């Protein structure tokens, strides 16, 4: 799975946004300049995040955006599902019936379980986990249930 620039920038933007004073409305244009992201591109990303309920926006002179939820309530999975057209590792898992060899594929079950493991991990890692790891020197997020999912299916 290769993530889009929009997903990457969304994660960078949200992590930086959380580092600012809480409940402060932040200008998208100013953040775009500070992060080196084209303003129009970041505006499109922000629009998607607002539509998904991850960000709140407020128009006007003192307007801007801020997190709509606490960072521990926003998962990487939530963010990526908002930004990506497909979360599938391979087409046969994300779009069943589209692969011409699907009925003869011996590893379809492997891809289905692996896809489940990736989604499980992404739904467990929160924005707070990223912030703690990156900015506060914390440990990498611990993924639980992955081993259980694998053992249950193999």
C-alpha positions, 0 to 999 in steps of 0.5 A: 500500500502506497499512501498518497501525499494528501494522507502524508500531509494530513498526518503531518498537519494534524500532528503539528496542529496538536502541538499548538495551544489547545482550542486555538483556531489556526489559519490554514494558509499560515500552517501551509506556509510553515509546513511548506505545503501548497496552500490550495493543496492543504485547503483541500486536505483540510476540507476532507478532514472537516467533512469527516469530523476530524477537524472543526472550521470557523470562517472569519477574521479570527477563524481557522481550524482546530481538532474536533476530537482529542488526539487519542480519539483520532486513529490513523485508520480514520485519517487514511480512510478519509484521505484514500480512495482505497485501503486495499493492499491488493485489488482482490481484497478491496474489490472482490470479483475484479481480479481475473485469477481470483477463483484460482488464487492460492494466496487470496486468504493470505492477502485477506488476513494481511489486509485485516492485520494492517487495518487492525493496526491502523485502527489502533494507532492514534494521533496521540500515539504518533505525537507521543512517539515523535515529539515526546520520545515515547515508545512506538505504538503497541499493536494488540490483536494482530497475533490473535487475528493471524493465529485465528486464520492460519 
